[in-house]
Amino acid sequence: MTGLILNDDDGDLALLRDSVAGFAQRHDGPATLRARRASGADLDRTSWAAMAEAGWLV
């Protein structure tokens, strides 16, 4: 298995980072999602739908 390569010559990582930062500002943060998971609650369909819309689940 190859190592993790973090070169961002084409700017893809920067685009992803900016997309995630914007998502975090518009939606519940990780603490809320972790609390849902710890309580055994069902997945948050709204958050998953938003992540799919952002193209992250491809």
mmCIF file of the N, C-alpha and C atoms, coordinates in Angstrom:
data_MODEL
# 
_entry.id   MODEL 
# 
loop_
_atom_site.group_PDB 
_atom_site.id 
_atom_site.type_symbol 
_atom_site.label_atom_id 
_atom_site.label_alt_id 
_atom_site.label_comp_id 
_atom_site.label_asym_id 
_atom_site.label_entity_id 
_atom_site.label_seq_id 
_atom_site.pdbx_PDB_ins_code 
_atom_site.Cartn_x 
_atom_site.Cartn_y 
_atom_site.Cartn_z 
_atom_site.occupancy 
_atom_site.B_iso_or_equiv 
_atom_site.pdbx_formal_charge 
_atom_site.auth_seq_id 
_atom_site.auth_comp_id 
_atom_site.auth_asym_id 
_atom_site.auth_atom_id 
_atom_site.pdbx_PDB_model_num 
ATOM 1   N N  . MET A 1 1  ? 0.852   -1.180 0.000  1.00 0.00 ? 1  MET A N  1 
ATOM 2   C CA . MET A 1 1  ? 0.000   0.000  0.000  1.00 0.00 ? 1  MET A CA 1 
ATOM 3   C C  . MET A 1 1  ? 0.895   1.240  0.000  1.00 0.00 ? 1  MET A C  1 
ATOM 4   N N  . THR A 1 2  ? 0.517   2.213  -0.770 1.00 0.00 ? 2  THR A N  1 
ATOM 5   C CA . THR A 1 2  ? 1.316   3.428  -0.845 1.00 0.00 ? 2  THR A CA 1 
ATOM 6   C C  . THR A 1 2  ? 1.010   4.344  0.329  1.00 0.00 ? 2  THR A C  1 
ATOM 7   N N  . GLY A 1 3  ? 1.898   5.274  0.594  1.00 0.00 ? 3  GLY A N  1 
ATOM 8   C CA . GLY A 1 3  ? 1.709   6.235  1.664  1.00 0.00 ? 3  GLY A CA 1 
ATOM 9   C C  . GLY A 1 3  ? 0.741   7.336  1.270  1.00 0.00 ? 3  GLY A C  1 
ATOM 10  N N  . LEU A 1 4  ? 0.346   8.099  2.239  1.00 0.00 ? 4  LEU A N  1 
ATOM 11  C CA . LEU A 1 4  ? -0.556  9.221  2.017  1.00 0.00 ? 4  LEU A CA 1 
ATOM 12  C C  . LEU A 1 4  ? 0.197   10.342 1.306  1.00 0.00 ? 4  LEU A C  1 
ATOM 13  N N  . ILE A 1 5  ? -0.348  10.810 0.209  1.00 0.00 ? 5  ILE A N  1 
ATOM 14  C CA . ILE A 1 5  ? 0.282   11.873 -0.567 1.00 0.00 ? 5  ILE A CA 1 
ATOM 15  C C  . ILE A 1 5  ? -0.563  13.127 -0.424 1.00 0.00 ? 5  ILE A C  1 
ATOM 16  N N  . LEU A 1 6  ? 0.016   14.186 0.084  1.00 0.00 ? 6  LEU A N  1 
ATOM 17  C CA . LEU A 1 6  ? -0.729  15.414 0.317  1.00 0.00 ? 6  LEU A CA 1 
ATOM 18  C C  . LEU A 1 6  ? -0.322  16.547 -0.604 1.00 0.00 ? 6  LEU A C  1 
ATOM 19  N N  . ASN A 1 7  ? 0.335   16.217 -1.714 1.00 0.00 ? 7  ASN A N  1 
ATOM 20  C CA . ASN A 1 7  ? 0.624   17.254 -2.698 1.00 0.00 ? 7  ASN A CA 1 
ATOM 21  C C  . ASN A 1 7  ? -0.696  17.755 -3.256 1.00 0.00 ? 7  ASN A C  1 
ATOM 22  N N  . ASP A 1 8  ? -0.793  19.050 -3.453 1.00 0.00 ? 8  ASP A N  1 
ATOM 23  C CA . ASP A 1 8  ? -2.046  19.620 -3.948 1.00 0.00 ? 8  ASP A CA 1 
ATOM 24  C C  . ASP A 1 8  ? -1.767  20.473 -5.178 1.00 0.00 ? 8  ASP A C  1 
ATOM 25  N N  . ASP A 1 9  ? -1.035  19.882 -6.112 1.00 0.00 ? 9  ASP A N  1 
ATOM 26  C CA . ASP A 1 9  ? -0.629  20.623 -7.298 1.00 0.00 ? 9  ASP A CA 1 
ATOM 27  C C  . ASP A 1 9  ? -1.812  21.157 -8.102 1.00 0.00 ? 9  ASP A C  1 
ATOM 28  N N  . ASP A 1 10 ? -2.925  20.417 -8.123 1.00 0.00 ? 10 ASP A N  1 
ATOM 29  C CA . ASP A 1 10 ? -4.080  20.850 -8.911 1.00 0.00 ? 10 ASP A CA 1 
ATOM 30  C C  . ASP A 1 10 ? -5.134  21.586 -8.080 1.00 0.00 ? 10 ASP A C  1 
ATOM 31  N N  . GLY A 1 11 ? -4.927  21.706 -6.774 1.00 0.00 ? 11 GLY A N  1 
ATOM 32  C CA . GLY A 1 11 ? -5.838  22.468 -5.920 1.00 0.00 ? 11 GLY A CA 1 
ATOM 33  C C  . GLY A 1 11 ? -7.061  21.706 -5.429 1.00 0.00 ? 11 GLY A C  1 
ATOM 34  N N  . ASP A 1 12 ? -7.128  20.395 -5.688 1.00 0.00 ? 12 ASP A N  1 
ATOM 35  C CA . ASP A 1 12 ? -8.287  19.617 -5.261 1.00 0.00 ? 12 ASP A CA 1 
ATOM 36  C C  . ASP A 1 12 ? -8.445  19.589 -3.738 1.00 0.00 ? 12 ASP A C  1 
ATOM 37  N N  . LEU A 1 13 ? -7.340  19.416 -3.017 1.00 0.00 ? 13 LEU A N  1 
ATOM 38  C CA . LEU A 1 13 ? -7.428  19.385 -1.557 1.00 0.00 ? 13 LEU A CA 1 
ATOM 39  C C  . LEU A 1 13 ? -7.889  20.719 -0.991 1.00 0.00 ? 13 LEU A C  1 
ATOM 40  N N  . ALA A 1 14 ? -7.437  21.799 -1.575 1.00 0.00 ? 14 ALA A N  1 
ATOM 41  C CA . ALA A 1 14 ? -7.869  23.123 -1.120 1.00 0.00 ? 14 ALA A CA 1 
ATOM 42  C C  . ALA A 1 14 ? -9.362  23.310 -1.357 1.00 0.00 ? 14 ALA A C  1 
ATOM 43  N N  . LEU A 1 15 ? -9.873  22.844 -2.502 1.00 0.00 ? 15 LEU A N  1 
ATOM 44  C CA . LEU A 1 15 ? -11.304 22.929 -2.774 1.00 0.00 ? 15 LEU A CA 1 
ATOM 45  C C  . LEU A 1 15 ? -12.111 22.113 -1.769 1.00 0.00 ? 15 LEU A C  1 
ATOM 46  N N  . LEU A 1 16 ? -11.630 20.913 -1.469 1.00 0.00 ? 16 LEU A N  1 
ATOM 47  C CA . LEU A 1 16 ? -12.318 20.069 -0.499 1.00 0.00 ? 16 LEU A CA 1 
ATOM 48  C C  . LEU A 1 16 ? -12.298 20.712 0.888  1.00 0.00 ? 16 LEU A C  1 
ATOM 49  N N  . ARG A 1 17 ? -11.143 21.235 1.285  1.00 0.00 ? 17 ARG A N  1 
ATOM 50  C CA . ARG A 1 17 ? -11.016 21.893 2.586  1.00 0.00 ? 17 ARG A CA 1 
ATOM 51  C C  . ARG A 1 17 ? -11.987 23.059 2.700  1.00 0.00 ? 17 ARG A C  1 
ATOM 52  N N  . ASP A 1 18 ? -12.073 23.871 1.662  1.00 0.00 ? 18 ASP A N  1 
ATOM 53  C CA . ASP A 1 18 ? -12.980 25.022 1.672  1.00 0.00 ? 18 ASP A CA 1 
ATOM 54  C C  . ASP A 1 18 ? -14.437 24.577 1.700  1.00 0.00 ? 18 ASP A C  1 
ATOM 55  N N  . SER A 1 19 ? -14.735 23.501 0.980  1.00 0.00 ? 19 SER A N  1 
ATOM 56  C CA . SER A 1 19 ? -16.090 22.970 0.964  1.00 0.00 ? 19 SER A CA 1 
ATOM 57  C C  . SER A 1 19 ? -16.494 22.464 2.352  1.00 0.00 ? 19 SER A C  1 
ATOM 58  N N  . VAL A 1 20 ? -15.597 21.749 3.011  1.00 0.00 ? 20 VAL A N  1 
ATOM 59  C CA . VAL A 1 20 ? -15.871 21.231 4.358  1.00 0.00 ? 20 VAL A CA 1 
ATOM 60  C C  . VAL A 1 20 ? -16.019 22.372 5.354  1.00 0.00 ? 20 VAL A C  1 
ATOM 61  N N  . ALA A 1 21 ? -15.172 23.374 5.256  1.00 0.00 ? 21 ALA A N  1 
ATOM 62  C CA . ALA A 1 21 ? -15.260 24.519 6.174  1.00 0.00 ? 21 ALA A CA 1 
ATOM 63  C C  . ALA A 1 21 ? -16.591 25.248 6.011  1.00 0.00 ? 21 ALA A C  1 
ATOM 64  N N  . GLY A 1 22 ? -17.022 25.439 4.780  1.00 0.00 ? 22 GLY A N  1 
ATOM 65  C CA . GLY A 1 22 ? -18.308 26.085 4.539  1.00 0.00 ? 22 GLY A CA 1 
ATOM 66  C C  . GLY A 1 22 ? -19.468 25.249 5.054  1.00 0.00 ? 22 GLY A C  1 
ATOM 67  N N  . PHE A 1 23 ? -19.382 23.933 4.844  1.00 0.00 ? 23 PHE A N  1 
ATOM 68  C CA . PHE A 1 23 ? -20.411 23.023 5.340  1.00 0.00 ? 23 PHE A CA 1 
ATOM 69  C C  . PHE A 1 23 ? -20.508 23.118 6.858  1.00 0.00 ? 23 PHE A C  1 
ATOM 70  N N  . ALA A 1 24 ? -19.373 23.105 7.528  1.00 0.00 ? 24 ALA A N  1 
ATOM 71  C CA . ALA A 1 24 ? -19.356 23.162 8.996  1.00 0.00 ? 24 ALA A CA 1 
ATOM 72  C C  . ALA A 1 24 ? -19.979 24.456 9.518  1.00 0.00 ? 24 ALA A C  1 
ATOM 73  N N  . GLN A 1 25 ? -19.818 25.534 8.792  1.00 0.00 ? 25 GLN A N  1 
ATOM 74  C CA . GLN A 1 25 ? -20.417 26.800 9.216  1.00 0.00 ? 25 GLN A CA 1 
ATOM 75  C C  . GLN A 1 25 ? -21.931 26.802 9.044  1.00 0.00 ? 25 GLN A C  1 
ATOM 76  N N  . ARG A 1 26 ? -22.448 26.063 8.051  1.00 0.00 ? 26 ARG A N  1 
ATOM 77  C CA . ARG A 1 26 ? -23.880 26.057 7.761  1.00 0.00 ? 26 ARG A CA 1 
ATOM 78  C C  . ARG A 1 26 ? -24.651 24.966 8.490  1.00 0.00 ? 26 ARG A C  1 
ATOM 79  N N  . HIS A 1 27 ? -23.967 23.952 9.005  1.00 0.00 ? 27 HIS A N  1 
ATOM 80  C CA . HIS A 1 27 ? -24.626 22.804 9.630  1.00 0.00 ? 27 HIS A CA 1 
ATOM 81  C C  . HIS A 1 27 ? -24.079 22.584 11.028 1.00 0.00 ? 27 HIS A C  1 
ATOM 82  N N  . ASP A 1 28 ? -24.750 21.674 11.735 1.00 0.00 ? 28 ASP A N  1 
ATOM 83  C CA . ASP A 1 28 ? -24.283 21.319 13.080 1.00 0.00 ? 28 ASP A CA 1 
ATOM 84  C C  . ASP A 1 28 ? -22.837 20.854 13.024 1.00 0.00 ? 28 ASP A C  1 
ATOM 85  N N  . GLY A 1 29 ? -22.093 21.223 14.024 1.00 0.00 ? 29 GLY A N  1 
ATOM 86  C CA . GLY A 1 29 ? -20.682 20.865 14.080 1.00 0.00 ? 29 GLY A CA 1 
ATOM 87  C C  . GLY A 1 29 ? -20.460 19.429 14.511 1.00 0.00 ? 29 GLY A C  1 
ATOM 88  N N  . PRO A 1 30 ? -19.205 19.018 14.578 1.00 0.00 ? 30 PRO A N  1 
ATOM 89  C CA . PRO A 1 30 ? -18.886 17.637 14.910 1.00 0.00 ? 30 PRO A CA 1 
ATOM 90  C C  . PRO A 1 30 ? -19.349 17.232 16.304 1.00 0.00 ? 30 PRO A C  1 
ATOM 91  N N  . ALA A 1 31 ? -19.379 18.147 17.254 1.00 0.00 ? 31 ALA A N  1 
ATOM 92  C CA . ALA A 1 31 ? -19.810 17.796 18.609 1.00 0.00 ? 31 ALA A CA 1 
ATOM 93  C C  . ALA A 1 31 ? -21.259 17.313 18.605 1.00 0.00 ? 31 ALA A C  1 
ATOM 94  N N  . THR A 1 32 ? -22.110 17.975 17.829 1.00 0.00 ? 32 THR A N  1 
ATOM 95  C CA . THR A 1 32 ? -23.514 17.569 17.738 1.00 0.00 ? 32 THR A CA 1 
ATOM 96  C C  . THR A 1 32 ? -23.636 16.208 17.076 1.00 0.00 ? 32 THR A C  1 
ATOM 97  N N  . LEU A 1 33 ? -22.890 15.995 16.011 1.00 0.00 ? 33 LEU A N  1 
ATOM 98  C CA . LEU A 1 33 ? -22.945 14.708 15.323 1.00 0.00 ? 33 LEU A CA 1 
ATOM 99  C C  . LEU A 1 33 ? -22.396 13.578 16.196 1.00 0.00 ? 33 LEU A C  1 
ATOM 100 N N  . ARG A 1 34 ? -21.346 13.850 16.940 1.00 0.00 ? 34 ARG A N  1 
ATOM 101 C CA . ARG A 1 34 ? -20.799 12.837 17.849 1.00 0.00 ? 34 ARG A CA 1 
ATOM 102 C C  . ARG A 1 34 ? -21.782 12.514 18.969 1.00 0.00 ? 34 ARG A C  1 
ATOM 103 N N  . ALA A 1 35 ? -22.484 13.530 19.476 1.00 0.00 ? 35 ALA A N  1 
ATOM 104 C CA . ALA A 1 35 ? -23.489 13.307 20.522 1.00 0.00 ? 35 ALA A CA 1 
ATOM 105 C C  . ALA A 1 35 ? -24.621 12.429 19.993 1.00 0.00 ? 35 ALA A C  1 
ATOM 106 N N  . ARG A 1 36 ? -25.045 12.664 18.753 1.00 0.00 ? 36 ARG A N  1 
ATOM 107 C CA . ARG A 1 36 ? -26.080 11.816 18.139 1.00 0.00 ? 36 ARG A CA 1 
ATOM 108 C C  . ARG A 1 36 ? -25.604 10.369 18.059 1.00 0.00 ? 36 ARG A C  1 
ATOM 109 N N  . ARG A 1 37 ? -24.378 10.183 17.633 1.00 0.00 ? 37 ARG A N  1 
ATOM 110 C CA . ARG A 1 37 ? -23.834 8.833  17.506 1.00 0.00 ? 37 ARG A CA 1 
ATOM 111 C C  . ARG A 1 37 ? -23.742 8.167  18.874 1.00 0.00 ? 37 ARG A C  1 
ATOM 112 N N  . ALA A 1 38 ? -23.256 8.895  19.876 1.00 0.00 ? 38 ALA A N  1 
ATOM 113 C CA . ALA A 1 38 ? -23.100 8.336  21.221 1.00 0.00 ? 38 ALA A CA 1 
ATOM 114 C C  . ALA A 1 38 ? -24.444 7.956  21.844 1.00 0.00 ? 38 ALA A C  1 
ATOM 115 N N  . SER A 1 39 ? -25.495 8.687  21.495 1.00 0.00 ? 39 SER A N  1 
ATOM 116 C CA . SER A 1 39 ? -26.813 8.399  22.059 1.00 0.00 ? 39 SER A CA 1 
ATOM 117 C C  . SER A 1 39 ? -27.509 7.251  21.342 1.00 0.00 ? 39 SER A C  1 
ATOM 118 N N  . GLY A 1 40 ? -26.923 6.782  20.249 1.00 0.00 ? 40 GLY A N  1 
ATOM 119 C CA . GLY A 1 40 ? -27.531 5.703  19.488 1.00 0.00 ? 40 GLY A CA 1 
ATOM 120 C C  . GLY A 1 40 ? -28.629 6.174  18.564 1.00 0.00 ? 40 GLY A C  1 
ATOM 121 N N  . ALA A 1 41 ? -28.724 7.488  18.338 1.00 0.00 ? 41 ALA A N  1 
ATOM 122 C CA . ALA A 1 41 ? -29.752 8.041  17.460 1.00 0.00 ? 41 ALA A CA 1 
ATOM 123 C C  . ALA A 1 41 ? -29.509 7.605  16.018 1.00 0.00 ? 41 ALA A C  1 
ATOM 124 N N  . ASP A 1 42 ? -30.580 7.603  15.255 1.00 0.00 ? 42 ASP A N  1 
ATOM 125 C CA . ASP A 1 42 ? -30.455 7.309  13.829 1.00 0.00 ? 42 ASP A CA 1 
ATOM 126 C C  . ASP A 1 42 ? -29.576 8.354  13.165 1.00 0.00 ? 42 ASP A C  1 
ATOM 127 N N  . LEU A 1 43 ? -29.081 8.012  11.985 1.00 0.00 ? 43 LEU A N  1 
ATOM 128 C CA . LEU A 1 43 ? -28.253 8.966  11.258 1.00 0.00 ? 43 LEU A CA 1 
ATOM 129 C C  . LEU A 1 43 ? -29.063 10.216 10.916 1.00 0.00 ? 43 LEU A C  1 
ATOM 130 N N  . ASP A 1 44 ? -28.376 11.298 10.779 1.00 0.00 ? 44 ASP A N  1 
ATOM 131 C CA . ASP A 1 44 ? -29.008 12.577 10.459 1.00 0.00 ? 44 ASP A CA 1 
ATOM 132 C C  . ASP A 1 44 ? -29.145 12.665 8.939  1.00 0.00 ? 44 ASP A C  1 
ATOM 133 N N  . ARG A 1 45 ? -30.320 12.350 8.448  1.00 0.00 ? 45 ARG A N  1 
ATOM 134 C CA . ARG A 1 45 ? -30.545 12.308 7.004  1.00 0.00 ? 45 ARG A CA 1 
ATOM 135 C C  . ARG A 1 45 ? -30.322 13.667 6.337  1.00 0.00 ? 45 ARG A C  1 
ATOM 136 N N  . THR A 1 46 ? -30.633 14.739 7.045  1.00 0.00 ? 46 THR A N  1 
ATOM 137 C CA . THR A 1 46 ? -30.440 16.075 6.483  1.00 0.00 ? 46 THR A CA 1 
ATOM 138 C C  . THR A 1 46 ? -28.958 16.344 6.226  1.00 0.00 ? 46 THR A C  1 
ATOM 139 N N  . SER A 1 47 ? -28.116 16.004 7.204  1.00 0.00 ? 47 SER A N  1 
ATOM 140 C CA . SER A 1 47 ? -26.670 16.205 7.034  1.00 0.00 ? 47 SER A CA 1 
ATOM 141 C C  . SER A 1 47 ? -26.121 15.321 5.928  1.00 0.00 ? 47 SER A C  1 
ATOM 142 N N  . TRP A 1 48 ? -26.555 14.052 5.879  1.00 0.00 ? 48 TRP A N  1 
ATOM 143 C CA . TRP A 1 48 ? -26.075 13.149 4.835  1.00 0.00 ? 48 TRP A CA 1 
ATOM 144 C C  . TRP A 1 48 ? -26.527 13.611 3.462  1.00 0.00 ? 48 TRP A C  1 
ATOM 145 N N  . ALA A 1 49 ? -27.748 14.108 3.371  1.00 0.00 ? 49 ALA A N  1 
ATOM 146 C CA . ALA A 1 49 ? -28.242 14.606 2.079  1.00 0.00 ? 49 ALA A CA 1 
ATOM 147 C C  . ALA A 1 49 ? -27.417 15.814 1.633  1.00 0.00 ? 49 ALA A C  1 
ATOM 148 N N  . ALA A 1 50 ? -27.074 16.682 2.587  1.00 0.00 ? 50 ALA A N  1 
ATOM 149 C CA . ALA A 1 50 ? -26.262 17.854 2.254  1.00 0.00 ? 50 ALA A CA 1 
ATOM 150 C C  . ALA A 1 50 ? -24.858 17.443 1.816  1.00 0.00 ? 50 ALA A C  1 
ATOM 151 N N  . MET A 1 51 ? -24.277 16.423 2.473  1.00 0.00 ? 51 MET A N  1 
ATOM 152 C CA . MET A 1 51 ? -22.954 15.946 2.071  1.00 0.00 ? 51 MET A CA 1 
ATOM 153 C C  . MET A 1 51 ? -23.014 15.319 0.675  1.00 0.00 ? 51 MET A C  1 
ATOM 154 N N  . ALA A 1 52 ? -24.092 14.599 0.387  1.00 0.00 ? 52 ALA A N  1 
ATOM 155 C CA . ALA A 1 52 ? -24.247 14.016 -0.952 1.00 0.00 ? 52 ALA A CA 1 
ATOM 156 C C  . ALA A 1 52 ? -24.387 15.112 -1.993 1.00 0.00 ? 52 ALA A C  1 
ATOM 157 N N  . GLU A 1 53 ? -25.152 16.143 -1.659 1.00 0.00 ? 53 GLU A N  1 
ATOM 158 C CA . GLU A 1 53 ? -25.319 17.261 -2.582 1.00 0.00 ? 53 GLU A CA 1 
ATOM 159 C C  . GLU A 1 53 ? -24.005 17.973 -2.852 1.00 0.00 ? 53 GLU A C  1 
ATOM 160 N N  . ALA A 1 54 ? -23.130 18.010 -1.836 1.00 0.00 ? 54 ALA A N  1 
ATOM 161 C CA . ALA A 1 54 ? -21.809 18.622 -1.990 1.00 0.00 ? 54 ALA A CA 1 
ATOM 162 C C  . ALA A 1 54 ? -20.874 17.756 -2.833 1.00 0.00 ? 54 ALA A C  1 
ATOM 163 N N  . GLY A 1 55 ? -21.282 16.497 -3.101 1.00 0.00 ? 55 GLY A N  1 
ATOM 164 C CA . GLY A 1 55 ? -20.470 15.613 -3.922 1.00 0.00 ? 55 GLY A CA 1 
ATOM 165 C C  . GLY A 1 55 ? -19.468 14.793 -3.152 1.00 0.00 ? 55 GLY A C  1 
ATOM 166 N N  . TRP A 1 56 ? -19.602 14.701 -1.848 1.00 0.00 ? 56 TRP A N  1 
ATOM 167 C CA . TRP A 1 56 ? -18.615 13.988 -1.039 1.00 0.00 ? 56 TRP A CA 1 
ATOM 168 C C  . TRP A 1 56 ? -18.839 12.498 -1.010 1.00 0.00 ? 56 TRP A C  1 
ATOM 169 N N  . LEU A 1 57 ? -20.007 12.013 -1.383 1.00 0.00 ? 57 LEU A N  1 
ATOM 170 C CA . LEU A 1 57 ? -20.314 10.593 -1.243 1.00 0.00 ? 57 LEU A CA 1 
ATOM 171 C C  . LEU A 1 57 ? -20.155 9.822  -2.549 1.00 0.00 ? 57 LEU A C  1 
ATOM 172 N N  . VAL A 1 58 ? -19.433 10.390 -3.445 1.00 0.00 ? 58 VAL A N  1 
ATOM 173 C CA . VAL A 1 58 ? -19.228 9.756  -4.744 1.00 0.00 ? 58 VAL A CA 1 
ATOM 174 C C  . VAL A 1 58 ? -18.167 8.688  -4.632 1.00 0.00 ? 58 VAL A C  1 
# 
